[in-house]
Amino acid sequence: MSMPFYVAPEQVMKDRADYARKGIARGRSLAALVYAEGILICAENTSHTLRKISEIYDRIGFAGVGRYNEFDQLRIAGVRHADLKGYSFSRDDVDARSLANQYAQILGQIFTHEMKPMEVEILVAEVGAAMDDDQMFHILYDGTVMDERNFMVLGGEAEAIAERLRESWRAGLGLADAMQAATSALAGPDRTLNAGDLEVAVLGRANGRRAFRRIEGPELELMVPAAPPGSEGEPVTSTADLPPVTDEAP
């Protein structure tokens, strides 16, 4: 009689976590920060059609890093959950906290029971009537939920980017200053990002019921001046944020 193959549960969890972290680290990062009139979400993304930042509901935004096809599935699930809850009860009953808990349960279930974990980290943000009411939740690949008050960074090199953002963020930043802080933190000391390298959106308190608004085109170019000749950053070759064309990790 052959003995069954045995792996310690601790080793299985560690291997899955390492696998997910490596996949996420190959992707490009994003930063979200509270400014005077709402929440700014800024992602390094050269694609103009594959979005990393999206609207979920009236005052709730979503952003993801990692495998595009996986976090887009979560985005769609979040939109359906929010629409159903708002239709069944009230639009005011749809909030970021309950949505983050739903995402945490989905990711935790997949991480624990499936062979391959999702290679994603996601952000769920909700803008409130005042700055103290703003909410940002960071959900990891294993279902861990963290809430942040001032700013949040997802993706590769998150610690270094967060440290740079910590030095430049302050309460009451205007939109232009917040944009400059996010761009500088994402780029770091050795690169320069221009408008074509970024995807930017805000959840604005003054935008009415639909708080989500994209910043693009001439408006974004005014906030992020083009890099002078010879100062462009190194080209990013990672495709971890795009749909994979094979079953291998991008």
Order of alpha helices (4+ residues) and beta strands (2+ residues): alpha-beta-beta-beta-beta-alpha-alpha-beta-beta-beta-beta-alpha-alpha-beta-beta-alpha
